[in-house]
Amino acid sequence: MDRRRFLVAVGAAAGLTGCMGGSSDGTPTDAGPGNRGADGGTPEPISAENDGYPDPSVIDETPPAPDADTSSFQTITYEQGIEVPLVPIDVAYDWYRRREARFADARGQRQYATSHITGAVLSPASGRQNDPAAAWPEGDRIVTYCGCPHHLSSMRAAQFYQNGYEEVYAIDEGFWEWHRLDYPMTGENVEYQPYGHVIEGAADPASAGEYAWARTADGEQEEARPIGPDGSYELVLHFADVTDGTPITVETPTYSLTRPLGELTDGVVTREGAVAGGRGTAGGARRS
């Protein structure tokens, strides 16, 4: 792939710590709180349950080393020169089967519990208490992933880099491509394929480059997407066990509101609420 860079800013949404703050000119102001999670705490000691590697029993064949030029990977660039490379999913899978990378899930608790890559630990971009990934050696290769397909995971990767980690990648295509390919997964309902509920919104154009967020009331499912130059944004929610009546909070740098999901997908979300014109769902039970 041709190398390309995107300068993005990650906004700090009210009530969500661990996000990256952004300024009105589109440059990030912070790469988040790092690896100890929103509440700090001491990381758990490394064990076979939280080392981020798959159990050898889920690997049916160890492939040869992938012929991949990591310097050619597309990247997302954050402030302070932090570049997050996006690893193609086939390369990530080869690293996985060779146990050459630790895997970290950057989504929320409920999303992780429903289904996740076997062996991956929960290490949300918005932080968690006693994040096990905080104990991983700084020189080890780490792969982050999310479902959006790489907004939350690139945030989390940037946090690793800011805290001294040396080789961190975000899966380019995201978790739902992993799911589609039927690579090793575990969880409460691995077969479950959540709808891609689309929330379209309009924020202050001065917030361009910062992030809009959506989350469930319990904070265990969340999604983020950058705000465009005209203030528009689109959030695609792959949330488990939600209906049109489920309250969802949408936050931008200039407003926060909570409405039933069906209302949010039925119009363009503004500071006042949702007005007619939204698109609703993204192709039904979309995996990507």
C-alpha positions as CSV (number, residue, x, y, z in Angstrom):
1,M,0.0,0.0,0.0
2,D,1.1,3.6,-0.6
3,R,2.1,5.4,2.5
4,R,-0.3,8.2,3.5
5,R,-0.7,10.3,6.6
6,F,-3.7,11.7,8.2
7,L,-3.4,14.6,10.7
8,V,-6.2,14.0,13.2
9,A,-7.2,15.4,16.5
10,V,-9.0,13.4,19.1
11,G,-11.4,15.4,21.2
12,A,-12.0,14.9,24.9
13,A,-15.7,14.0,25.3
14,A,-17.4,15.0,28.6
15,G,-17.4,12.1,30.9
16,L,-14.9,10.0,28.9
17,T,-11.4,10.2,30.2
18,G,-8.5,8.7,28.2
19,C,-9.5,10.5,24.9
20,M,-7.2,12.8,23.2
21,G,-7.9,16.5,23.5
22,G,-7.9,18.6,20.4
23,S,-7.7,22.3,19.4
24,S,-9.8,24.2,17.0
25,D,-7.1,24.2,14.3
26,G,-7.3,20.4,14.1
27,T,-4.1,19.5,16.0
28,P,-4.2,17.1,18.9
29,T,-3.3,18.5,22.3
30,D,-2.7,15.2,24.1
31,A,-2.3,11.5,23.4
32,G,-4.4,10.5,26.4
33,P,-3.5,9.3,29.9
34,G,-1.4,6.3,28.8
35,N,-1.6,2.7,29.8
36,R,-2.9,2.8,33.4
37,G,-6.5,3.5,32.4
38,A,-8.8,6.3,33.4
39,D,-8.6,5.6,37.1
40,G,-4.9,4.7,37.3
41,G,-4.0,1.8,39.5
42,T,-1.4,-0.8,39.4
43,P,-1.3,-3.1,36.3
44,E,-1.9,-6.8,36.8
45,P,1.2,-9.0,36.7
46,I,1.6,-10.7,33.3
47,S,0.2,-14.2,33.2
48,A,-1.0,-16.5,30.4
49,E,-4.5,-15.1,30.8
50,N,-3.5,-11.4,30.2
51,D,-0.3,-11.5,28.1
52,G,-2.1,-10.7,24.9
53,Y,-1.0,-13.8,23.0
54,P,-3.3,-16.6,21.8
55,D,-3.1,-19.9,23.5
56,P,-1.2,-22.3,21.2
57,S,-4.2,-24.6,21.1
58,V,-6.1,-22.1,18.9
59,I,-3.3,-22.0,16.3
60,D,-3.8,-24.8,13.7
61,E,-0.7,-24.0,11.7
62,T,2.2,-21.7,12.2
63,P,2.8,-19.8,8.9
64,P,6.1,-18.6,7.6
65,A,7.1,-15.1,8.5
66,P,5.0,-12.6,6.5
67,D,6.7,-10.8,3.7
68,A,5.6,-7.4,4.9
69,D,7.4,-4.0,4.7
70,T,6.1,-2.3,7.8
71,S,7.5,1.0,6.6
72,S,5.0,1.0,3.8
73,F,1.9,0.7,6.1
74,Q,-0.6,3.6,6.0
75,T,-0.3,5.7,9.1
76,I,-2.3,8.1,11.2
77,T,-0.3,10.9,12.6
78,Y,-0.9,12.5,16.0
79,E,0.7,15.5,17.7
80,Q,4.3,15.4,18.8
81,G,5.1,13.3,15.7
82,I,3.4,10.1,16.9
83,E,2.7,8.0,13.9
84,V,0.4,5.0,14.2
85,P,0.9,2.4,11.5
86,L,-2.2,0.5,10.3
87,V,-1.4,-3.1,9.8
88,P,-3.3,-5.1,7.2
89,I,-5.4,-7.8,8.7
90,D,-3.6,-10.6,6.9
91,V,-0.2,-9.5,8.3
92,A,-1.8,-9.1,11.8
93,Y,-3.2,-12.7,11.6
94,D,0.2,-14.1,10.6
95,W,1.8,-12.3,13.6
96,Y,-1.0,-13.7,15.7
97,R,-0.4,-17.3,14.6
98,R,3.3,-16.9,15.1
99,R,2.7,-15.4,18.5
100,E,4.8,-12.4,17.5
101,A,2.5,-9.7,18.8
102,R,0.4,-9.0,21.8
103,F,-3.2,-8.0,21.1
104,A,-5.2,-5.3,22.8
105,D,-9.0,-4.6,22.3
106,A,-9.6,-0.8,22.4
107,R,-13.4,-1.0,22.6
108,G,-15.7,-1.0,25.6
109,Q,-16.3,-3.7,28.2
110,R,-19.6,-4.9,26.8
111,Q,-18.3,-5.1,23.2
112,Y,-15.3,-7.0,24.4
113,A,-17.4,-9.4,26.5
114,T,-19.7,-10.2,23.6
115,S,-16.8,-11.2,21.3
116,H,-13.1,-10.5,20.9
117,I,-9.9,-11.9,19.5
118,T,-8.9,-15.0,21.4
119,G,-6.1,-14.0,23.8
120,A,-6.6,-10.3,23.4
121,V,-6.9,-8.2,26.6
122,L,-9.4,-5.4,27.2
123,S,-7.5,-2.1,27.0
124,P,-10.0,0.6,26.0
125,A,-9.0,3.9,24.4
126,S,-11.0,5.6,27.2
127,G,-9.1,3.8,29.9
128,R,-9.7,1.2,32.6
129,Q,-8.6,0.5,36.1
130,N,-5.5,-1.8,36.3
131,D,-5.1,-2.3,32.6
132,P,-3.1,-5.5,32.1
133,A,-1.4,-4.1,29.0
134,A,0.3,-1.6,31.3
135,A,2.6,-4.4,32.4
136,W,3.7,-5.4,28.9
137,P,7.4,-4.8,28.1
138,E,7.9,-1.6,26.1
139,G,10.0,-3.3,23.4
140,D,7.3,-5.9,22.5
141,R,5.2,-5.7,19.4
142,I,1.6,-4.7,20.2
143,V,-1.5,-4.8,17.9
144,T,-4.6,-2.8,18.9
145,Y,-8.0,-3.2,17.3
146,C,-11.6,-1.9,17.4
147,G,-14.7,-2.1,15.3
148,C,-14.9,1.3,13.7
149,P,-12.5,0.1,12.0
150,H,-9.5,1.9,13.5
151,H,-10.4,5.1,15.3
152,L,-10.4,3.8,18.9
153,S,-7.5,1.4,18.1
154,S,-5.3,4.2,16.7
155,M,-6.0,6.3,19.8
156,R,-4.9,3.5,22.0
157,A,-1.9,2.8,19.9
158,A,-0.9,6.5,20.2
159,Q,-1.2,6.3,23.9
160,F,1.2,3.3,24.0
161,Y,3.7,5.3,21.9
162,Q,3.4,8.3,24.1
163,N,4.3,6.1,27.1
164,G,7.5,4.8,25.5
165,Y,6.3,1.7,23.6
166,E,8.3,1.1,20.5
167,E,6.3,-1.0,18.0
168,V,2.5,-0.6,18.1
169,Y,0.1,-1.1,15.2
170,A,-3.7,-0.8,14.8
171,I,-5.5,-3.3,12.6
172,D,-6.5,-1.4,9.5
173,E,-9.8,-3.2,8.7
174,G,-10.9,-3.7,12.3
175,F,-12.5,-6.4,14.4
176,W,-15.5,-7.0,12.1
177,E,-13.3,-8.1,9.2
178,W,-11.6,-10.5,11.6
179,H,-15.0,-11.7,12.5
180,R,-16.0,-12.1,8.8
181,L,-12.9,-14.1,8.1
182,D,-13.8,-16.4,11.1
183,Y,-10.4,-16.0,12.7
184,P,-10.1,-17.2,16.4
185,M,-12.6,-15.4,18.7
186,T,-14.1,-15.9,22.1
187,G,-16.8,-14.3,24.1
188,E,-20.4,-14.6,25.4
189,N,-21.9,-14.6,21.9
190,V,-19.3,-15.0,19.2
191,E,-21.9,-15.5,16.4
192,Y,-23.7,-12.2,17.2
193,Q,-23.4,-9.6,14.5
194,P,-24.5,-6.2,15.7
195,Y,-26.3,-3.8,13.4
196,G,-24.3,-0.9,12.1
197,H,-26.6,1.9,13.5
198,V,-25.7,5.1,11.8
199,I,-25.8,8.4,13.7
200,E,-25.3,11.5,11.6
201,G,-24.6,14.8,13.3
202,A,-23.5,18.4,13.0
203,A,-21.2,20.1,15.3
204,D,-19.5,23.5,15.4
205,P,-17.1,23.6,12.3
206,A,-14.5,25.0,14.8
207,S,-14.4,21.5,16.2
208,A,-13.2,20.1,12.9
209,G,-10.6,17.4,13.5
210,E,-11.8,16.7,17.0
211,Y,-13.9,13.7,17.8
212,A,-17.6,13.0,18.3
213,W,-18.4,10.1,20.7
214,A,-21.4,7.9,21.3
215,R,-21.8,5.6,24.3
216,T,-24.4,3.6,26.2
217,A,-25.6,4.7,29.6
218,D,-23.4,2.2,31.4
219,G,-20.3,3.4,29.5
220,E,-19.5,-0.2,28.5
221,Q,-20.0,0.4,24.8
222,E,-18.6,3.4,23.0
223,E,-17.6,4.6,19.5
224,A,-15.8,7.7,18.2
225,R,-15.4,9.4,14.8
226,P,-13.6,12.5,13.7
227,I,-15.6,15.7,12.9
228,G,-15.3,16.9,9.3
229,P,-14.3,20.3,8.1
230,D,-17.9,21.5,7.9
231,G,-18.7,20.2,11.4
232,S,-20.4,17.0,10.2
233,Y,-19.8,13.5,11.6
234,E,-21.0,10.0,11.2
235,L,-20.9,7.4,14.0
236,V,-21.5,3.7,13.1
237,L,-22.4,1.8,16.3
238,H,-21.7,-1.9,16.4
239,F,-23.2,-2.1,19.9
240,A,-24.6,-5.4,21.3
241,D,-28.1,-5.8,22.6
242,V,-29.4,-2.3,21.8
243,T,-32.8,-1.3,20.4
244,D,-34.4,1.8,19.1
245,G,-35.4,2.6,22.7
246,T,-31.9,2.3,24.2
247,P,-30.6,5.6,25.5
248,I,-27.4,6.7,23.8
249,T,-25.3,9.7,24.7
250,V,-23.7,11.7,21.9
251,E,-20.9,14.0,22.8
252,T,-18.9,16.6,20.8
253,P,-16.6,19.3,22.1
254,T,-19.5,21.8,22.2
255,Y,-22.5,19.7,23.2
256,S,-23.7,16.5,24.9
257,L,-27.2,15.0,24.7
258,T,-28.9,11.7,25.5
259,R,-31.7,10.4,23.3
260,P,-33.2,7.0,22.3
261,L,-31.2,5.3,19.6
262,G,-34.1,5.3,17.2
263,E,-34.4,9.1,17.5
264,L,-30.7,9.6,17.0
265,T,-30.7,7.5,13.8
266,D,-33.8,9.2,12.4
267,G,-32.3,12.6,11.8
268,V,-29.2,14.7,11.9
269,V,-28.1,15.2,15.5
270,T,-27.5,18.9,16.5
271,R,-27.2,20.7,19.8
272,E,-31.0,20.8,20.0
273,G,-31.5,17.1,19.2
274,A,-32.2,15.2,16.0
275,V,-33.8,16.8,12.9
276,A,-35.2,15.0,9.8
277,G,-32.7,13.7,7.3
278,G,-30.6,10.9,8.9
279,R,-29.9,7.5,7.2
280,G,-30.7,5.1,10.1
281,T,-28.7,1.9,9.8
282,A,-25.7,0.9,7.7
283,G,-26.7,-2.0,5.7
284,G,-28.4,-4.0,8.5
285,A,-26.2,-6.5,10.2
286,R,-23.0,-5.1,8.8
287,R,-19.8,-6.5,10.1
288,S,-17.5,-3.7,9.1
